[in-house]
C-alpha cells in the first residue's frame, strides 16, 4: 500500500494559491483517472482510493497536516507500532509515504524529489515530521519561487493566487511529477 499526500489548505479561498500546489496536483491526477474524492471525518481528509494507492488531501489546514497523515498511516498499519507511536525514531517510510508540496527555495516550474530531509521551514512538512517522528519519507517539492517582492512576508506570498500564466506553467510539470509517484 502507498499513501500519497498533497498538501494545501481547505476551502475555495485557497484553491489556486501557491501553497495549494499539492492539492492541485492530486486534483488533476484524480480527474485524469476519472476517480472521485470522498470526505473522511476519521482521517480529517479527502481521500481517493486507486488500487493499492490512496491519495489524500488533509483538511486540517497546512500547519496541522501531520494529524491527518498520522491517522491514515496508523489506520493502514503503515507505522512501526499501533496508534502511530513509533518504536524506532526516524523510521523509514519511503516505500509507503509520498508528500507533495510547494517549495519557495526551488525555481518556479521546477521540482525536486527528496527523501530523509528536514522541513526547511515548511510548516505542513514539519507537522508531518512531528506527528510521525521521522523525516524519512519521500517528498516531491514543487518550486514556487518567483518574483516575490523582498518586503512581502512569506505567508502572504504563499497564500497569493497564481496568475493565469503561472497556473498554466505550473500545471505543465504535472505529467513529469506523475512519473515520480
C-alpha positions in Angstrom: 0.0 0.0 0.0 1.1 3.5 -0.8 -0.2 6.8 0.6 0.3 10.0 -1.5 -0.4 13.2 0.4 -0.9 16.5 -1.4 -0.5 19.5 0.9 -2.7 22.6 0.9 -5.4 24.5 2.8 -9.1 23.6 2.5 -11.7 25.9 1.1 -12.4 27.9 -2.1 -10.4 30.9 -0.7 -7.1 28.9 -1.1 -7.9 26.8 -4.2 -5.3 28.2 -6.6 -2.8 29.6 -4.3 0.9 28.8 -4.3 0.6 26.9 -1.0 -2.0 24.6 -2.5 0.0 23.2 -5.4 0.0 19.7 -3.7 -3.8 19.7 -3.7 -3.8 21.0 -7.3 -1.6 18.2 -8.5 -3.7 15.5 -6.9 -7.0 17.1 -8.1 -5.7 16.9 -11.7 -4.4 13.3 -11.2 -7.7 12.1 -9.8 -9.7 13.8 -12.5 -7.5 12.3 -15.3 -8.1 8.8 -13.7 -11.9 9.5 -13.7 -11.9 8.9 -9.9 -13.6 10.9 -7.2 -12.8 12.3 -3.8 -14.6 11.1 -0.6 -14.7 13.0 2.6 -13.3 11.1 5.6 -14.0 12.5 9.0 -11.9 9.8 10.6 -8.8 11.0 8.7 -9.8 14.7 8.6 -9.1 14.5 4.8 -10.5 14.0 1.4 -9.3 10.6 0.1 -9.4 8.7 -3.2 -8.5 5.1 -3.5 -6.9 3.8 -6.6 -5.9 0.1 -6.3 -3.3 -0.1 -3.6 -2.7 3.7 -3.6 -4.6 6.2 -1.5 -4.5 9.9 -2.5 -5.0 12.2 0.5 -5.8 15.9 0.8 -5.7 16.7 4.6 -8.5 19.1 5.5 -6.8 20.3 8.7 -5.1 23.4 7.2 -1.4 23.2 6.3 0.1 23.7 9.8 -1.8 20.6 11.2 -1.3 18.3 8.2 0.5 15.8 10.4 -2.7 14.9 12.4 -4.4 13.7 9.2 -1.3 11.9 7.9 -0.7 10.1 11.2 -4.3 9.0 11.4 -4.3 7.4 7.9 -0.8 5.8 8.3 -1.9 4.3 11.7 -5.2 3.0 10.3 -3.5 1.2 7.5 -0.8 -0.2 9.8 2.0 1.6 7.9 3.7 2.8 11.1 6.0 0.5 13.0 3.7 0.4 16.0 -0.1 0.9 16.6 -1.6 4.3 17.2 1.3 6.0 15.4 3.7 5.7 18.4 6.9 4.8 16.6 9.0 2.0 18.0 12.1 3.4 16.3 12.6 7.1 15.9 13.4 8.1 12.3 11.7 5.0 10.8 12.0 4.6 7.1 8.6 5.3 5.4 10.0 5.9 1.9 8.2 2.9 0.4 4.8 3.9 1.9 4.5 7.7 2.1 5.0 10.4 -0.5 4.2 14.1 0.3 3.8 16.6 -2.5 4.1 20.3 -1.5 5.2 23.8 -2.6 8.7 24.9 -2.1 9.8 28.5 -2.0 13.5 27.6 -2.4 13.0 25.9 -5.8 12.7 27.9 -9.0 9.2 28.3 -10.3 8.1 25.5 -12.5 10.8 23.1 -11.4 10.6 20.2 -8.9 12.9 18.1 -6.8 12.4 14.7 -5.2 13.8 14.4 -1.7 14.0 11.7 1.0 15.0 11.9 4.6 15.3 15.7 4.6 14.3 18.4 7.0 11.2 20.6 6.5 13.3 23.7 5.6 10.7 25.9 7.3 7.6 24.4 5.6 5.1 24.1 8.4 3.0 21.4 6.7 6.0 19.2 6.3 7.2 20.0 9.9 3.8 18.9 11.2 4.1 15.6 9.4 7.6 15.1 10.8 6.5 15.9 14.3 3.5 13.6 14.2 5.3 10.6 12.6 8.6 11.2 14.5 10.6 10.8 11.3 11.6 12.8 8.3 12.4 9.7 6.3 9.7 9.7 3.7 9.6 10.7 0.1 8.8 14.3 -0.8 8.1 15.9 -4.2 8.9 19.6 -3.8 7.3 21.8 -6.4 9.0 25.1 -6.9 7.0 28.3 -6.5 9.9 30.7 -6.2 9.1 33.6 -8.4 9.1 37.3 -8.3 8.3 37.7 -4.6 8.8 41.3 -3.6 11.5 41.4 -0.9 9.3 43.2 1.6 6.4 40.8 1.2 6.1 38.3 4.1 6.4 34.6 3.1 3.0 33.8 4.5 1.4 36.4 2.2 3.3 35.2 -0.8 2.4 31.5 -0.5 -1.2 32.4 0.0 -1.2 34.5 -3.1 -3.2 33.2 -6.1 -1.4 32.0 -9.2 -1.8 34.3 -12.2 -3.3 32.5 -15.3 0.2 32.3 -16.9 1.7 30.9 -13.7 -1.1 28.3 -13.3 -0.5 27.2 -16.9 3.2 26.9 -16.3 3.0 25.1 -13.0 0.5 22.5 -14.4 2.9 21.9 -17.3 5.2 20.0 -15.0 2.5 17.8 -13.5 2.9 15.0 -16.1 6.6 14.7 -15.2 5.8 14.6 -11.5 3.4 11.7 -12.1 6.4 9.6 -13.2 7.9 10.2 -9.7 5.0 8.5 -7.8 
